Amino acid sequence: MTKLSHKMKALQATLLTTTFLFLSTSLGLPQDTKTEPTVLVEKVEKRDVANTSEFIGRIQAIERVEIQARITGTLLPPKFKEGEDVAPEQLLYEIDPAPFQAEVDAKRAQLASAESTAQFAAVSDKRAQDLLRSSTGTQAAADARKAELAQAQSAVQIAAAALRIAEITLGYTKITAPISGRAGRTAITEGNIVSPASGALTTIVKDDKVWAVFAPSQREILEYRKAEFNKQPAIRLKLADGSVYDQLGSVDYIDNTVDSNTDSQVIRAVFANPDRLLVDGQTIRVLMEQPTDAPVLTVSQVALAADQTGTFVLVVDENQTVATRYIEIGQQRDGVAVVKEGLKEGDLVIVQGMQRVRNGMKVNPQQSEPRS
C-alpha cells in the first residue's frame, strides 16, 4: 500500500510539471530567452524650411463679361457652342431683326421726305430773296421763306438722327463677344422674349490668367512687407485633391482697407492658367511661403504622438533605451514637422514600431531611409 502511494505521488508530480510547461508555452508566459524589439529610427536634422501660412481663397477671372440683350425682342438660336472659346466681335446671339429693320426703313423714308421739304424751302427762299431785290416782293414774305427753310433744315437733322438711332438699335439685334475667352452655357433659349432686364444670356471668362484672392491677418501681412527683396514669399495654391498647383503666383494688389471684424486685409495674386485647372469662383487654399533665415530642426510627422500633457516622441539614447521626450512643434507640411523645443540635432527618434515599446525598454534600433 505504501509503494502504491509513492507511485501515485510521483505520477501526480509528473502530470503537474507537464501541465505547467504546456500552459507556459501556450499562454505565452515569459521564457528565459528574450529578444529586444527592432524599431526604425531617424536622426533629427536641420534643413531649410519655408515658413508657410495657409489661407482659404477664391479664384477670380481677370476678365469676365456677362452678355446681355440691349433691346427687347425674340431671341434666335445661339451662334456659338457652349463651352467653346470665342474671339472678340464673334457673333453669339441674334434677336429677330425684322421689326427693327422696318423701323430703319421708316426712318429712312422720313429723312427723304424731310430732305425733299428742305429742298423746296430752299427754292422758295431763293425766289423770295430775288423778288425782294427786284422790289416786287416784300420783306415779310422773304423773312417767312427764310424761317421755313430753317425749319425744314432742322427737320432734316432730326430725321437723320432718328434714322441713326434706328440703325444703332438694329445693330443691337446682333450680340457679339466683347472679349476673347471661354463662353458659358446659354441661360435663355431661342424663341423667348429677351430684354435688358432678362439678365445674362451667357458669360465669357478669359482664363489664361486668373486672380487668387485671399485675406491674411495684419501680422502676416507685416511679415510679408518686411521680407528681404530676394526672399519675397512664394505664393502657391493647393487644389481640392491636396496637390500643389505647379505655377507660382505674384502679388499684384493689396487692399487699402482692413476688415475691422477679422483684422484681415485682402491680397490678390496673379497666376498663369495654361491648363485651365483654375476656374472662376473656385475655392482654393493659398500658401504663402516665407523663407527662413537659417536651417531649423525637423522631424518626420510619423514620429509624433500626443497625450494630455502634449506632443511627444520616443527617443533612443546611446544605451539603446527608449525615453519619452515632450517637444514643441511648429508648422507641419509634406510629412515634416519643425521642432521648436525638446530635441537637438542628431537625436534618434522612433518612426516605426512605437506601439511595441515603452519608456525605459531596450530596443534594437535600425536606421530608416533618409528623408528626401
C-alpha positions, 0 to 999 in steps of 0.5 A, spaced: 500 500 500 505 504 501 509 503 494 502 504 491 502 511 494 509 513 492 507 511 485 501 515 485 505 521 488 510 521 483 505 520 477 501 526 480 508 530 480 509 528 473 502 530 470 503 537 474 510 539 471 507 537 464 501 541 465 505 547 467 510 547 461 504 546 456 500 552 459 507 556 459 508 555 452 501 556 450 499 562 454 505 565 452 508 566 459 515 569 459 521 564 457 528 565 459 530 567 452 528 574 450 529 578 444 529 586 444 524 589 439 527 592 432 524 599 431 526 604 425 529 610 427 531 617 424 536 622 426 533 629 427 536 634 422 536 641 420 534 643 413 531 649 410 524 650 411 519 655 408 515 658 413 508 657 410 501 660 412 495 657 409 489 661 407 482 659 404 481 663 397 477 664 391 479 664 384 477 670 380 477 671 372 481 677 370 476 678 365 469 676 365 463 679 361 456 677 362 452 678 355 446 681 355 440 683 350 440 691 349 433 691 346 427 687 347 425 682 342 425 674 340 431 671 341 434 666 335 438 660 336 445 661 339 451 662 334 456 659 338 457 652 342 457 652 349 463 651 352 467 653 346 472 659 346 470 665 342 474 671 339 472 678 340 466 681 335 464 673 334 457 673 333 453 669 339 446 671 339 441 674 334 434 677 336 429 677 330 431 683 326 425 684 322 421 689 326 427 693 327 429 693 320 422 696 318 423 701 323 430 703 319 426 703 313 421 708 316 426 712 318 429 712 312 423 714 308 422 720 313 429 723 312 427 723 304 421 726 305 424 731 310 430 732 305 425 733 299 421 739 304 428 742 305 429 742 298 423 746 296 424 751 302 430 752 299 427 754 292 422 758 295 427 762 299 431 763 293 425 766 289 423 770 295 430 773 296 430 775 288 423 778 288 425 782 294 431 785 290 427 786 284 422 790 289 416 786 287 416 782 293 416 784 300 420 783 306 415 779 310 414 774 305 422 773 304 423 773 312 417 767 312 421 763 306 427 764 310 424 761 317 421 755 313 427 753 310 430 753 317 425 749 319 425 744 314 433 744 315 432 742 322 427 737 320 432 734 316 437 733 322 432 730 326 430 725 321 437 723 320 438 722 327 432 718 328 434 714 322 441 713 326 438 711 332 434 706 328 440 703 325 444 703 332 438 699 335 438 694 329 445 693 330 443 691 337 439 685 334 446 682 333 450 680 340 457 679 339 463 677 344 466 683 347 472 679 349 476 673 347 475 667 352 471 661 354 463 662 353 458 659 358 452 655 357 446 659 354 441 661 360 435 663 355 433 659 349 431 661 342 424 663 341 423 667 348 422 674 349 429 677 351 430 684 354 435 688 358 432 686 364 432 678 362 439 678 365 445 674 362 444 670 356 451 667 357 458 669 360 465 669 357 471 668 362 478 669 359 482 664 363 489 664 361 490 668 367 486 668 373 486 672 380 487 668 387 484 672 392 485 671 399 485 675 406 491 674 411 491 677 418 495 684 419 501 680 422 502 676 416 501 681 412 507 685 416 511 679 415 510 679 408 512 687 407 518 686 411 521 680 407 528 681 404 527 683 396 530 676 394 526 672 399 519 675 397 514 669 399 512 664 394 505 664 393 502 657 391 495 654 391 493 647 393 487 644 389 481 640 392 485 633 391 491 636 396 496 637 390 500 643 389 498 647 383 505 647 379 505 655 377 507 660 382 503 666 383 505 674 384 502 679 388 499 684 384 494 688 389 493 689 396 487 692 399 487 699 402 482 697 407 482 692 413 476 688 415 475 691 422 471 684 424 477 679 422 483 684 422 484 681 415 486 685 409 485 682 402 491 680 397 490 678 390 495 674 386 496 673 379 497 666 376 498 663 369 492 658 367 495 654 361 491 648 363 485 651 365 485 647 372 483 654 375 476 656 374 472 662 376 469 662 383 473 656 385 475 655 392 482 654 393 487 654 399 493 659 398 500 658 401 504 663 402 511 661 403 516 665 407 523 663 407 527 662 413 533 665 415 537 659 417 536 651 417 531 649 423 530 642 426 525 637 423 522 631 424 518 626 420 510 627 422 510 619 423 514 620 429 509 624 433 504 622 438 500 626 443 497 625 450 494 630 455 500 633 457 502 634 449 506 632 443 511 627 444 516 622 441 520 616 443 527 617 443 533 612 443 539 614 447 546 611 446 544 605 451 539 603 446 533 605 451 527 608 449 525 615 453 519 619 452 521 626 450 515 632 450 517 637 444 514 643 441 512 643 434 511 648 429 508 648 422 507 641 419 507 640 411 509 634 406 510 629 412 515 634 416 514 637 422 519 643 425 521 642 432 521 648 436 523 645 443 525 638 446 530 635 441 537 637 438 540 635 432 542 628 431 537 625 436 534 618 434 527 618 434 522 612 433 518 612 426 516 605 426 514 600 431 512 605 437 506 601 439 511 595 441 515 599 446 515 603 452 519 608 456 525 605 459 525 598 454 531 596 450 530 596 443 534 594 437 534 600 433 535 600 425 536 606 421 530 608 416 531 611 409 533 618 409 528 623 408 528 626 401 
